[in-house]
């Protein structure tokens, strides 16, 4: 189910802020002002546990007013705080914004009116992805306590690691599929076992130590030392029985297709792997499993085995005097359920993507990256070139998409399964714009990825897992006294991995890595296990989306401190790339086997967490504010700039050493920044981010240009102008770093590689009925006229809906206002947001009237006193705040006469555009079909509207006694192929099959004659 959730701009809300005498901002928005804050392009939200709990509160309390089953827009909202807390509060506007935003977290919340009357909304929870994108949910005041009580299972939590509480409450907002099975909470079906802990002694590590303060922002210094490292095995993973996995998979997708499931339950997260542990353990005579509290559970009743590391609420549960059985009972009482957030892929891929950071840390010679004598374009397939190089697979993919007819057809069949049979029956459909646009878009995407260093390579992506043979052994050892020596013989050894069902070619060694990849210390060179034993083959060989390593070793730590809770690992199976990485370690097999001796492990320390009161609104505000100011991208960029020098053999040893040490330190600080979402402690980064040590690489300059939107300040070039200047100003012959050449290679590949120029086939080449002589003349004119009307209505509805879904232009004259402030030296004194906010509450009619008066009374020609009078007459008498700005708006220096008019015109344009969108959805037509479609669109809140439009059209055709075949013929006769492809695909396939059968029968008949 999809839910309609409004997303509002915090900056738009803040335009309506009122500063009281107590120095506190208050927010009381009218219906009109609230409407202006809503992002019209807010996508429908997937189901999650929180939405279900909100619905339960509404259903159980008749005094609470809710909306439709899939409409929570007057109950829960998302507020976008981007460009608020992530700005340094050095300018007045940012200081003001942050003060206003902080006051939105107060217990009185913000008052909004969505057309149901004014309600107060209180700052609530956010998921990890919402936090990364500076979004926070606000919930209607009357639901705050009952919903919070349900998601916290009645636990009382006061002083705690508040950032961790936010993180784990936020699991409720993770998109997921609800498995509606209340019996799962029965005792014995879910059990929790302890994670084994292994200590690795005398490890050469690089880490950082903090300054000893208890500040939320701490300075860290680099430390190299030998240390003992505790390894939590199977951190974040568990098992699900074959039987239960099958039943939830059939609920999830209608078939048994997946082998690993990322799951969410209250205070529980991680991955469950589908393993027939009941038969596995039964082979060893185990009949009961002992949980972490020493309680035994009958094996035949257990369906899910969790590890303690997956149960994030264990400590809080015990602090509240609850047992595991109390936890299960509360989950059942409040109708919580198991949610599936991600699943393993059905098919194993043969390719993965290498990122630009990895390309820098590997020791790649220029001729291995891309030989200088190769042409920058391909008139023939790169496959004809016998040499291998790093960018070859990516260039091959681009060539195939634009010039390889067979590949193009196969690609479309794979990506459009509904068309697979049609293309098999008649391949000429491949030249339809319906498909050529898809191919062009994919080719463009490959080029874009090429330019920013995402190169295609043999390999795959998988969930990282510990060795599940040892997982089973651990259960046996803790639950019985049965010998497990046979399992010990099948265990993975250090430096080995097991990746069932791999599609890539066999190599002696492979490279394992994880994003972000910053330093050489973060890659693992591993070899496949030599012999797969009976138990592994019998019980684990189906896990096609898992790569297992010895969980008692430091390999996960080497991979950027990876966990087993769903972290994705790339396996690079490209022989040339693996050879390049081998040079990092000297290049011999013996050194590859002992890679941990080559580079110290980068150890991310566990920051001493900040303890805050969960019931203190200021503490909650500070916690959320800190997580909205994530600097991961900035840290990675600073590290990348240094890594180019650190791993460049042409640089001096002293320079390389300094940059290598800073790169490694920044990698550790990246981990601390990521962990700050749970620890509440951030690393101080001023010496790295505010101090220019190295020049920004040209590659990152390019990457920043293409990542930026085409919206710009008044003084900036457009994105195209920036790119043209970038390429023109760079001497590409002098660029030495491999990765920095990628934007140029991609640009040349696009400009000079010949592309197929497909011509759409004629009607008689595509449709069997169109081969008949005068076939159009045989169509019933009434049917033809009706279909003409239906298609016109279909196209009109799409036009209306497109208009209604266009994002409203957000104040296009704003840059002009900023330019005038800058020219007058007032950019620190006033902000555009502040000025626009003064008029947020004015009605559309009043705004339109003021705009007319601006022109008719020639505001720009008035003298100073006349301007003052005009402004006073133009303002609502209850909008006292504007009176304080009268002299500012009457100041005509530096074209200042435009400021008042710019703001009024922007609001008027916005109101006109909003009215146009509302008019588009009005049923001001006598067309029965359009009215039916618009009713369906509004009833379903625009969710899955394409499907609903097609359903309405086919229902209408059935009602009008127009068969599918007749509708198809009429659509083609009218030249409306797109309509046929959208609505009548089944009948196209039917016609082609009928034609094939007719030809086969004619062939058989001729043979008999």
N, C-alpha and C positions, 0 to 999 in steps of 0.2 A: 504494500500500500504506500502511496505517496501522500505527503501532508503539505498543506498550504501553510507556510510560516513566513511572516513578513520579515524582511531585513531592513533595518532603518540605519541611516547614517548618523553617527554620534555628532559629527560636525554640524549637520543640519538641525539636529535636536538642540545643540548648544546655541544656535542662532536665536532660539526662543528663550534662552536663559534669562532670568530676572535676578539681579543682585539685591538681596534684602539688606536692611540696616545692620543685621548681625554678621554681614560679610559672607553669607552663604548664598550660593546660586540655587534657585528653585526652578522647576520645570513644569509648567502647566500649558499643555498644547491643546488648542482647539482641534476640531475635526479637520478643518481646512489645513491647519499647520501640520497636524499629524500626517495627513495624506502626502504633503510635500516632502516628508522625511523618508517615505517608503521607496526602496529601490524597486522600480517596476519590473526589472529583469530578475527578481529573486526567483531562483529555481525551486521547484517543489522538492521537499526533503524526503529522503528514504526513511523507512520505519526504523525506530530504535526503541530501546527499553523505556526511556523517559517518556516518550509520547504515549506509550501504552499505559504507564502509571498515571499520567495526567488524565487520560480518558477514564481510568478506573475511579479516580477521585470525583470527577464530574458525574459519572453514572451513580456512584454511591451516595452522593449528597445532592438532593433535589434543589437545595437552596443555591447551588452554584450553577451559573449560566454558562453553557458551552456552545460550541458551534456544531456543524455537521461532523460525521464520524472522522472525516479526513481533513477537518478544518480546525486548526488550533490558533488561527491568526489573532484572535482576541484574547488568547490565553497565554501564549508564549511567543516571544519575539526574539530576533537576533539583532544585536546592535554592533555596527562596524566601527571600531575604534582605530582603524588604520590612519596613519599620518597624525596621530595624536600623542600617544605615549612613546612612540619610537623616535621622537624628535628631541634633540637636546634643548632644554629650556633656557636658551640664551637670548632668544628674541621675545618681545612682548607677546606676540600672537601665540607662541608655543606655551609661554607661561600661563596666559589666559586660558588657552584650550585645556591644559592639563588641570588647572584649578577647577574649571567647570566640569570636566570629565570626572574628576575625583568626587565632586559633590553628587554626581549621578548614582554613586554607590551608597549614599546615605540611607538610613532605614526608611525615610519617607519616599524614596525612589523617585520616579518620574511619572507625571500624569499625562496620559494619552487618550485620545478619543478616536476609535476606529469605526465610528458610526453607531455604537451601542451605548453611548454616554461615556463620560470620563471615568477612567480607572487608573489606579496606581500600579506601577510595575516595579518589581524589586530585582536587583542584580542577583543572578542565580549561578548556573554552572556553565562549563564549556568543555568540549572535547579537545583532544590534543591538536587535531587539525584546525579547529576553531581558534585555539590559542596561537597557533603559528600564523594565522591570518587575521589576528587581532579582533576576533568576534567573541561576544559574550551573550549568553541568553539572559533575558529578563522575563520573569514570570509574574502573572497577575497576583496582586497582594493576597487575595482570598485563597489562593492555591499554594502559596509559598510554604507554609508550615505543614499542611497535610501531605504534599508531594515530597518534601524533604524528609519527613518522617518515614515514608514508605521506602525511599531509595536508601536511607541509612538504617533500615530495618529496626527502627526504634532505639538505636544506639545513641547514647549521649556522649558527645565528643567535645571537650573543652580545649585545654592546652594540648596542642599536638603539632606535628609537622604539617602545617596548614597547606603548603604547596602540594604535599603528597595526598592529602584529603581531597583537594580540588582535582588532582589528576585521576584519582580512583573513583570519585563521584562522577567525573566526566566520562567514565566508561559507559555510563548510561546513555550518552549521546552518540555513541559509535553506531554508524549505520549497520543494520544487520537484519537477518531473517529470523523471525520468532518461531521456535519449535514449541508448539502449544501442547506441552506434555506435563501436566501437574504431577504425574506419578514419579517424575524424575527426582522429586524431593523426598521420596520415601527413603527411609534409612536403608543403608547398604548399597544403594544404586550408585551413589557418588561417594568416593572415599578420597582422603588426602594422605599421602605418604611423605616422609621426610626426604629432602634432597641429600644425597651423599656429599660430603665435603672432603676434598683432597688438598693437601698442602704440598706445593712444589717448592723444594728448598734451594737456596742459593741462586736465585734468578737475577741475572743482570738486567736491571730495569732503569728506565728514565721516567721520572715522575715530577710532580711539583708539590711544594709545601706552602700552606697559606701563612698569612702574617700573624696568626694567633689571635685575631680579633673575632668578635661574634657579629660583625657587620654583615649586612646582606650583600655588600660588594667587597671582595677581598683581593688583596694582591698576592700573587703566587711567584715563587722562585723555582727555577729548574734545579733538580737534584738527580745525580747518577749514583747508584749504589747497588749492592747485592742485597736481596731481600727474599724472605719466604712469602710465597703468594698462595692464598687460599682460593681454591677453585670450587664454585658451587656447580655441581654437575646437574645436567638436565634442567637448567634454570629457565623456567617458563614453559615446559612441555610436559605432556602427559599422554595417556592412551585412552582410546575409545574402542569398545568391543565391536567385532565384525557385525553382529546382529543389530546393535543400536545404530552404528554408523550407516548401515543399509537403510534403516527405517527413516532416519532424519534426512538422508540424501534423497530419498524418494519424495519426501515432503518438500525439500529444497528445490529440486529440479526435475522431479518426476522419474528419475532413474538412478541407478547405482553407478556413479561416475567419478567420485572423488575419494582421495585417500588421506587427506589431511584437512583439518578444519580449524581456522582461527575462531575462538569462541569468547563470548562475554557472558558473565553472570554477575550478580551483585558482588563487587569487590574481588572478582576473579577474572583473569585474562590469561591468554596463552594459546598454545596450539595443541590439538589432540590428533594423534596419528592412529589411523585405523589398523589395529593389530589384533589378531585372534589370540589374545593373551589367555583366554579361558582354556583353549586346547593346549597352548604352549605350556602353561603352568601345570595343566593336568598331566602332561607327559612326564613331569617330574614329581607327580604325586601330591602336588600342593592343592589343598581343598579350601583354605582360608587365606585371606590377605590381612596383615596387621597394619593398621593406620598409624599416623604420627602420635596418637594419644594412647597407643597400646591396645586398641580394641580390634578384635578379629571380626572379619566379615566373610560370609560364605561366598566362595568364588563364583558360583553360578548366578548370584544376585547382582554382582558388580558389573556396571556398564561403563563407568568413567573412573579412571584413576588420575587424580590430580597430584602434582607435587606441591609442597609447602610454598615454594616460590611463586606459584600461580595464585595462591590465596592471599591477596593483598590486605584483606581485612582481619587477618588472624589475630594480630596484636590488639586491635580495637575490640574485637569480639571477646577476647579473654579479659580485657580491662573492664568490660561491661558485665562480667560474670556469666557470659553465655557459653554454652557448649556447642559443638558442631551440630548436634541434634536440634538445639535451639535455633541455630542459623537456618537449618533446613526447614524448620517449622515456620519461621518468619517469612522465608521465601515463598512457601506455599500459601501462607495466610494472605500475602500481598500479591499473589498471582504473578510473581516473577517467573522468568523462564530462561532457558538456554537460548542464546542468540548466536547465529553464525555470521561473522563479519567478513570473512574471506575463506576461500577454499583453494585447494591445489588445482592446477590446470589439468584438464582431461588428457591432453597430449603433451608429450615432452618435446621441447623445442631443440633444434640443432644449432641455434645461433643465439648470441647474447650481444650486448653493447658494452664496449670499453669506454670509459669516460676520459676526459682530457687530463685529469689529475694523474691517472694511471699511466698515460702516455708519457708524462714528464718523468715519473720515477723509474721507469724501465730504461735500460741502457740500449737505445735504438740508434743504429748508424743511419746516416741520411739515405743511403741506397736501400736500406731495409724499410725505411718509412715510406718513401716513394722515390724510385730511381729518377735521377735528373734527366735522363735521356728519354723518358716516357713522354708521349704527347699529353697535353693538358685536356684533351677531349678524346672521345672514342667513336670512330666511324664504324668499327667492328667490335665485337664483344671482347672485354678484357680477359675472358676465359681463354682466348686464343693466345694470349701472352703467357709463355711457360713459366716465367719467373713469378715468385711470390713477393708481396710487399704488404705493409700493414694496412694501407687504405684500399687494397684491391677489392675486398668483399663489399665495401660500401659503394665503390664506383661500379662494381658489377650489378648491384641491386638497382642503382639509378639507371644504368643502361637498360636493364631488363624491363624496367617500368616504362621507359619512353621509346624503346626500339625493338624489343623482343616480343613478337606476336604471341608465341606459345606461352611465354611466362605471363603476359598480360591476361590471356584467357584463363589460365590456371589460377591466377591471383584473384580475378573477379569471381570465379566459381567458389573459391575458398571463403572469400569475404561476403559473398551474397548467396548463401545456401539455397534460398528460394529460387534463384535463377540458375542453379547448377544444371538442372535437367534441361531447361530451355536452351542454354548455351551448348549443351551437348547435342541437342537435336538440331540447332541452327547456330553455328558459331558467328554468323554475321551480325548478331545482336551486339557483339563486343564493340562495334564502332558507333553505337548510339551515344549521344552526349551524356545520357544517364550514367554510362560507365566511364567514358573518356575523362569526365570531370573527376571521378574517383581516382583514376590512375594518375592524372595530373596533380591532384592534391597530395597523393602519397609520394610521388616523385619529388614534389616541393618539400615535403616533410623530411625525406631522406637527405636532401641537400642542406636543409636547415640543421639537421643533426650532424651532418658531416662537418659543417662550418664551425660548430661549437664543440667538436671533439668527441661526439658519440659515434664511434666507429663500430661497424658490424664485425663480429668475430665468431669463429666456431666455439661453441660452448652452450651454457644454459644458466638459468636462474633457478635457485631452489631454496627451500627453507633449510636453515642450518639446524642440525640435530646432533645430540649426543649419540653414542653407539647404543641402539635400543636392545642389542643382545645383552649389554651390561645392565641396562635398565631392568630387564627381566631377571637377570642374575641378582640384582639388588633386592628385588621383591622376594625372590626365593630365599635369600640369605636372611632377610629380616622377618620372614613369616614362617620359616621351617628350618630344620637342621639337615636338609637334603644336600648332597654333594653337587657342586656346580662346576667341577673341573672341566667337563666337556664344553661348557659355555666359555670358560676362560680361554680355551684353545681357539675359539672362534672370534675372540675379541679383536677389535681394531688396535693396531699398535701405533705408537707415536709416528706422525708423518704420513699415516695412511688415511684414505677416505673410502666410503662406499656410496655410490650414486646409482641406484637401480634404474634400469630402463633408459640409460643414456643413449642419445642419438648421434653423438659425435664420434669421431674416429679414436681408436685406442692410441694413447701416448704413454711414454714412460713416466712423465711427470706433468702436472697441471698447476696452474696458478689459481689460487682462491683469493678473492678480494671482496670488499664491501664498501658501499658509498656511505659517507664521503671518504675518499682515499687521498690522503695528503702526503704521507711520508712513506719511504721504502719499508719502514718498520711495520707497516700495516698489511702486508701481503703475506700469504702463506704458500709455500711451494710444497705440494703433496703428491703422493703417488697412489694409484688405485690399489686396493688390497689384492694380493696375488691369488688367493684361493677363497672362494665363497663356500662356507660350510653348509651342512644340512639344515640347521635351524635358521640360519640367515636366509637361505634360499626358500625354505618352506614358509616362513612367517613374515619376512621383511622385503622380499624381492618385488612386491607390487607397489612399493612406495615411490612412485615415479617423480615426485616433486620434493624429495628430501635428499640432502647430502649429509651423511653421518661421519663424524670424526670422533676421536677418542676424547670424551668429555673431561677426562682427568688430566689432560695436558693443557698447555697454554695456547693452543691454536685459536680458540675463540677470543682469548685476550689479545692475541696478535691481530685479529681481524677487527680492530677498533673497539675491543671490548664487547663483542657481539654476544647476544643471549640466544636462547633456543625458543623464544616466545613468538616467533614469526619473522625474525630478522632474515632478510634475503641475502644470499651469497651468490656471487658470480663465479662460475667455473670457466676459466679460459682454456680452451682446448686447441688454440691456434699454435701449431708447432713453432712457427717463426717468432711469435710473441713470447712463447715460453722460453725459447732460446735467448731472447733479449733479456728477459728477467733473470735467467740463470747467470748472466754476467754480473748481476748485482752481488752474487754470492761466490764469484770466482769461476763458476761454470763447470765444476766437476760434480759427479754424482754423489760422492761422499759428502761434499759440502751441502748439496741439496738436501740430503737426509738429515743433516744437523743444522737446519737453517736458523734455529733459535740462537746458535752461537755466533752467527754473523752480525746480527743487529740486536741491540737491547730491546726488550719489550717496553712499549710505551704504556705505562700504567696510569690509568685515570683514578685518582684517589677518591675516596668517599668523603665528601664534604660533611663536616659536622652540621647537622640540619638546624635550621632556625625553628624554634618553638613559638607558636602564636596561638592566640585564643580564637577558636573557630566561631565564637559568638560575637566577636568584635568587628564591626563593619570596617573600621580603618585597617585592621590587620588583613581582612579579606581583600580590601581595595589594593593595598600595597602588594599583596601576593599576585593578584591578577595583573596589576600594572607591570610588575617585573617580568611576568611571562610574556606580555605583549611586546616587550622590548628585546626580542631575540636577535642576536647578532651573528648567527651561525654563518650566514652568507658572507658577511664582512670578514670574519675570521678566516674562512676558507680562501677568500680572495687574497688576503694578506699572506697566508701560507703559500698559496700558489705562486705569487710574485717571487717569494723567496726560494721556492723549490726549483724554479727555472735555473737559478744560479747555483743552488745547492747540488744539483745533479748534472751540471754542465761541465764535462771534462776539460773544456778549454779555459775555464776560470782558474784562478790561483787557489792553492790548497787552503790558504788562510781564509779567503773569501768564501770558499765552499763550506768550510767547517762552520764559520759563523752563521751562514744562512741555513745550513743543515740543522744546527742546534735550535735556531729560531723556528724553523719549520716543524720540528718535532715537538717543541714546546707548544706551538699553536695548535697542533693536533690534540694534545692533552687538554688544552683550554677549550677546544671545540667540544670535547666530551663533557667537560664541566658545565659548559653553556647549555648543552642538551639536557644534562641531568638537573639543571637548575629548576626545571619545571616541577621536579619532585622534591629537591633539596631546599629550594628557596634561596640558595647561595649562588651568586654570580661572580665570575672572575673579573678583576680589573684589567682592562685591555688598552688603556690610554697609551702605554709605551709602544704598542703594536699598531693600533688603528689611528692614532693621532700624530704619529711621527713617521715621516716619509724616509724610509731606509733605502728602498729600491724604487726604480721607475715602475709605474704600472705597465704590465706587459701589454703589447699591442693586441694579443688575443683577448684579454679581459676587457680592453677598451671596446673591441668589436662586440663581445658578448653583452656588455652593458648597453650598447646602442640597440642591438636587436631585441633585448629584453624590455627596453623602455617602450611604453605605448607611444602612439603618435601625438598624444596630447602634449602640449609644450607651453612654456612660458612665452611671454610676448617677445622676448629677446632671443629665443632659441630657434635653431634650424629645425626643419622637419626631419623625421627619421631617414627618409630617402636622401636628403641633403647631407646629413651626417655620414651616412654610409658612403656616398659618392666622395666626400672629402677624405674619409678614412682610407679608401682604396687609392685615391689619387696622391695622397701625401706619403704613402709608404713605398719605399724602395724594396720591392719583393726579392730582388736578387741578393740583397744584403742581409735578409732575415736568415738567421742561422738555426734558431730553435724550431724543431720539427712541428710542434703543436701550433706555433704562431703562423705557420704557412697555411693552415687548414682553411681559413676564410677565403684566401686567394684561390686555392685548389677548387673549392666548391663553386666559386663564382665563375671560374674558367670552364669547369665541367658543364655548368648550366648554359653558358653562352655559346659554347662551340660543339657540343655533342648533338649530332643530327637526330631529330625526333620523327617518329611516324606521324603522318598527317592523315588520320583515318577519315573517310567520307561515309556518312550514314547511308545504309543500304536503302533501296527503294522499297515501297510497300510490297511489291510482288516478290522481292527477294526474302522478305521476312515472314509474311503471313500467307499461308496456303490459299485462303479464300480470295486474296488479291490477285492471284494468277488467272482467275476466271475472267473471261472477256466481259466487259461492261458490268462488272460486279457492283459498282456503285449505283447503276441505274436500277438494279433489282431490289434495292433497299426500299422499305416502306417510307414514303415521305413524312408520314406522321411520326414514325419512330425516329427518323433523322432529326426532325424539328424538336422532338422532345429531348433527345440526347444533346442537341445543341444548347437547349435551355439548361439541362442538368450540368453540363460541363461549364457553361458560363457561371452558373450559381456556385459550382465547386471552386472555380478560380476566384470569384468575388469573395467567397468566404475566406479563402487563404489570404487575399489582399487585406481584408478587414482584420484578421487575426494578426497578421504581420505588423500592421499599423499599431494595434493595441499592445504588442509586445516589444516595440522599439523602446530602448532606454531613453528616458527624457533627457534632452540636452541640458546639462547642468551649468547654466550661467556662462554662456560663451563670451560675454563682454567682461568677464571677471579679470582677464589678463590686462585689459585696458585700464581698469581701476587700479590694479597693482602697479602698472607702469606709471600712472599719474602720482601715486603715493611715493614711488621711488624717485621720480623727478623732483618732487617737492620736499624730499628728505623726511617723509612722514611714515616710512615703512615700519619703524619701530613704535610709533605712536598709535597708529591705527592698523587694522587688518581688514582685508576684503571680507572675511567671514563675519567679522564684527559689524561691518557696514550693511552687508546683505541681511544679517539677522534682524536689523531694525524694522524691516518691512515684511518679515515672514508671516505676520498675522493679518496683513491687509487682505481684504476680500478681492476676488478676481475682478469684480465689477469696479471697485474703487481704483485698483491698479490701472485698468483700461481707461478709466476716466482721466486719471492723472497723465497718462501717456498722451491722450488726445490734447489735453491742455498744454502740455510741454510744447507740442508742435504749433497749435493754434495761437497761443499767447507768446510764442517765440522766447522761451526761457533763456536761450543762449544770448539774446540781445538785451536782456533786462539790466538795469543798474543795480547796485548792491541792495538798496532798500526794497526795490521791487522783488528781488530774488527772495529776501527774507520773508516778505508777505506771501509770496507764491508758495514757498515751502510750508509755511504755517497753515495756509489754506488747504494744502494738499494732504495734510497728515490727519489721521483719525485723532479725535480729541482725547481718546483714552490711551493713545500711544505716546506717553510722555517722554519716553527715552529718546525719540527722534528730535525733540526740541533742544536737547543738549548738543546736538550735532548741526544745528541750523547754520551756524557760522562756517562750519567746515564745508557744508554743501554749497554755501554761497561764495566760497573762495574759488575764483576762476583762474588762478595761476596755473600755468602749465596745462592748459586745456581742462582745467578743473570743472568747467561747466558741464563736462560729459559725465561726471561721476553719478550725480543724482539721476540723470536720464538713463545711463547705462544700467543701473540697478533696476529702475522701474521697467525699462524695456525687457530686461532679462526675465523678470517675474511675469510680465505680460506674455512674452513668447512661451514661457513654460506653461502658463495657464491655458493659452491657446492650444498648445500641443497636447496637454492633458485632456482638454475638451474634445479635441479631434479624435483622440484615442477612445474616449468614452462614446462618442458618436458612432465610431466604427463598430462598436459592439451592440448598438441599439438595433432592434428589429424593425427598422423603418422600411419594410418591404412586404409585398404580398406573396412572395415566393414561399411555398410550403416547405421546400427543401432547406432554404436558408434559415427559416425560422426553426426548423427541427435541429439543424446543426448548431445554431447559436444557443438554443436551449440546452443541448447536451454539453456544449463548451462551458457555459456558465455553471451548470449543475456540477460538473467535474472540475471546476476551477482551473480549466485550461490544462489539466494534467493528462498526458498521453493524448493530446488533441488530434494528432494525425490519425491514430487508430479510430477514434470516435467519429471523425469526419468520414472516413471510408465506410464505417459501419452504417452511418446514416444514409450515405449515398446508395449502398447496396440494398438497404431496407426499402428505400424509396423506389428503386428500380423494380424490386420485387412487387411492391404495391401497384406499380403502374404496368405490371405484366410485361416488362421488358426483360427478355432472357439475357444471360451473360454473354452468349455468343452474338446476339443482336447488338448489344451495347458495345461490344468490342468492334464489330464491323463498322458501326456508326462512328465510333471515336476515331478509327483509322481513316474513314472516309472524310471526316471533318479536319483531318490533319492534327489530331490531338493525341499523339503517342504518349506524352507524359501522363495524361489522365489514365490511359490504358495501363501503363506500367505501375501507376500508383494504386489503382482500384481493381483492375481486371486481370491481374497476373495469372490467376488460376486458369482463366479461359484461354490465355495465350498458350500455356503449356498444353491444355486440352486440345487445341487446334493442331498443334505440332504433332502430338501423339496420334491423333486421328489420321493426319496426313501420312505419318510413318507407317501406321497399320494398313492404310489403303494401298500404299506403295508395295508393302510386303505381300498383301493379298494378290495384287496384280502380278507381282513376280512369280508367286506360286502358280497362279492361273496360267501364265505363259509356259512354265515348266511342264505342266500337265498337258498343254496342247502339243 
